[in-house]
Structure formats: C-alpha cells, structure tokens
Amino acid sequence: MKRLIFLLVPALILASCGGGAKDPAKELAELKKQRAEIDMKIKKLEISGKSDSTGKVTAVSVAVVQPSLFNSFIEVQSQVTGDQVVNAAARTMGTVNRIYVRVGQQVRQGQVLATLDAAVAEQQIKALAPQIELAKSLYEKQQKLWEQNIGTEVQLMSAKAQYENLLKQKSVLQAGKDLYNIVSPISGTVDAINIKVGDQAMAGAIRVVNTNALKAEANLGENYLGKVKAGDAVTLVFPDINDSIKTKVSFVARSVDPMSRAFVVEVKLNGSSKLHPNMSCIMKIANYENRKALVVPVSVIQKTSHGEMVYVADGNKARAVMITTGRNANGQVEVLSGLKPGDKVVVAGFEDLDNGETISVQ
C-alpha cells in the first residue's frame, strides 16, 4: 500500500506541473484533498484485508467449573470368597439311600441333608430292644422287692447295672448309626449337591454356603502400603450381574507376601441372593477426597512446552490459561491452580483454537 502512495503522489505532482501555471495555494489544497482520498481508500483496503484474515469464528461448547466433590480411586480386580463355605460329607463308608435337600434350599446347622444305608446298625439297635425291655422289667421288679425288704441289695444293684449297660450299648449303636447321616456343619444355603441316590459316600458331597459371611478379597501391591486403611470408602462393581455395592474396607493386612509383594484387603459383604463365592468384581477404593475441587475433563487439557493448558471463553474470545493439575479419576482431572469458580472452559471445538481467536458459544 505504501508503494502505491509513492507512485500516485509523484504522478499527481507531474500531472499538475504539466498543466500550465496554477495558483500554488490552490494546487496544494487540491493535492492534499487527493492524498486524503487515497489514504481513505488505503485504510478501507487494509481493513478489508484484516477482516479476511482474522474474521474466523469458531463454534465451541463450554462447561462452567464450580466446586464439587472429587474422589480418586485405587482400582483392583477382586473375588468374592466366604469364611463359611463348607462341604458336608459322610463320616463313614456307605451307599446313599436318600437326599432330603435341593440346591438353593436354606438349612440350619446340624440338619440332616442325606442318609447312607445303615441297615446293619439299625438291625443291631433293633435286636437290642427286647434285651433292654427285659432288663428294665427285671430291674423294676427287683426294686419293688427291695422296697418290701425282699431280696438283697446285691441283686438290686446287679439288675440296675445290667439295665444301664444295655442302655449304654444302645447309645453307642445309635451314635454309630448317626455316622451314616450327612449333616450340615453350618446354617446357610445348599450351593451344590455332588451325589445321587445309589452313589458311594464321598468327600464334598453337599456344599453349603453361609451368604451372610461372604467377603470380597483383593491383593494390592506394596506401593499402596499406607494409602489404604480399614474404614476407607469402597465401591464393588459386579459386571456380570450389572450391579454395585458401596461399603467400607473391613480389613487391611499388615504384612506383605514375600513372593507376590502384595498385601490383602478385605471387604465384608451383607447377605444377598445375588452374590456367590468365586464371583469376580472390581474393587474401587476411595483413597482421596476433595469436597471443593475444580475439575475438568482430561480430554480438554493440552500439553505445551510451558506446561498444561486449557482454553477459557472470555466473552467472544478464546483465552489460553496455564493450569496445574492434581489427581485424576473417571476421566476427570483436579485443577489445583489456573482456574477459578465460574470460568467457562472450552470442552468442544478447542482443537484448532488460537489464543485470542473469536468464538461462538453454542
């Protein structure tokens, strides 16, 4: 544009000189007028050119940052186990002749779940019954005679001893017969029945689970020592049943396994029909909390040579702001400095923004 001025002004001067003698004052005024017109045209052209280069308006979306609760988590794979998962089995050899329970049935401690063939023991007890009756009758008669001062004390004591001895024999035989019963060691739910009528007795015949004594157990690396304690808030996520439980850590081991270099964390579970031993779940332990945190999505943070940066909507302009970040969780990042409550952080359309660029907030 300056070059245009230098070319036009001499041309005007030459044109004015070549037209004959004129009044210098009028000629000067005319030249100034022409120069003013040229300056105006140049200014318009400059404005037009600037508008073409900086008139870009980028559509963006913003999110207003406000103090909110922010938690970060230690996330680890865990498994549901039970303190009371037992296998009820027969205490002697024999053939299963009856099963009294079904899978899913609630049972109490000491309840008979199944029986084995105890015909021999039953015959022995049955054969002893008449002997007991006879001994009882003799003892009672001898006792009546003794009350009438008939007979000797030795006869009475002998009859009594005979009777009591037979009762003890029956008690022993009955105890032996009870060994043919498969009983539940705990109260709980029948989880599996691994036998059927006609099978030989086996270990682990019927599994019983106390669902009120389940727990989630996980192993954490020793680098988390001191960062997790009993009472910390925890969320257990069960992907297979699309459910979750919010509770607290119940136990943290004080020793590290020398082989795995990990320590055990346990979370006790309340009874639920949805939970079963050996189920897998994700344990999310909340080890940090800030109730007045300013957070932004991790995706909006840009890395620069000077540090981390986000764009903030300042009126209709995009303003680059350097920030300091803290912890991150669930796609959100805690901002420690650089932002204040009420700032409008650009969360969409920031990819091609420049500092100071005109924006349109959608």
C-alpha positions, 0 to 999 in steps of 0.5 A: 500500500505504501508503494502505491502512495509513492507512485500516485503522489509523484504522478499527481505532482507531474500531472499538475506541473504539466498543466500550465501555471496554477495558483500554488495555494490552490494546487496544494489544497487540491493535492492534499484533498487527493492524498486524503482520498487515497489514504481513505481508500488505503485504510478501507483496503487494509481493513478489508484485508484484516477482516479476511484474515482474522474474521474466523469464528469458531463454534465451541461448547463450554462447561462452567467449573464450580466446586464439587466433590472429587474422589480418586480411586485405587482400582483392583480386580477382586473375588468374592470368597466366604469364611463359611463355605463348607462341604458336608460329607459322610463320616463313614463308608456307605451307599446313599439311600436318600437326599432330603435337600435341593440346591438353593434350599436354606438349612440350619446347622446340624440338619440332616441333608442325606442318609447312607444305608445303615441297615446293619446298625439299625438291625443291631439297635433293633435286636437290642430292644427286647434285651433292654425291655427285659432288663428294665422289667427285671430291674423294676421288679427287683426294686419293688422287692427291695422296697418290701425288704425282699431280696438283697441289695446285691441283686438290686444293684446287679439288675440296675447295672445290667439295665444301664449297660444295655442302655449304654450299648444302645447309645453307642449303636445309635451314635454309630448309626448317626455316622451314616447321616450327612449333616450340615456343619453350618446354617446357610444355603445348599450351593451344590449337591455332588451325589445321587441316590445309589452313589458311594459316600464321598468327600464334598458331597453337599456344599453349603454356603453361609451368604451372610459371611461372604467377603470380597478379597483383593491383593494390592501391591506394596506401593499402596502400603499406607494409602489404604486403611480399614474404614476407607470408602469402597465401591464393588462393581459386579459386571456380570450381574450389572450391579454395585455395592458401596461399603467400607474396607473391613480389613487391611493386612499388615504384612506383605507376601514375600513372593507376590509383594502384595498385601490383602484387603478385605471387604465384608459383604451383607447377605444377598441372593445375588452374590456367590463365592468365586464371583469376580468384581472390581474393587474401587477404593476411595483413597482421596477426597476433595469436597471443593475441587475444580475439575475438568475433563482430561480430554480438554487439557493440552500439553505445551512446552510451558506446561498444561493448558486449557482454553477459557471463553472470555466473552467472544474470545478464546483465552489460553490459561496455564493450569496445574493439575492434581489427581485424576479419576473417571476421566476427570482431572483436579485443577489445583491452580489456573482456574477459578469458580465460574470460568467457562472452559472450552470442552468442544471445538478447542482443537484448532483454537488460537489464543485470542481467536473469536468464538461462538458459544453454542 
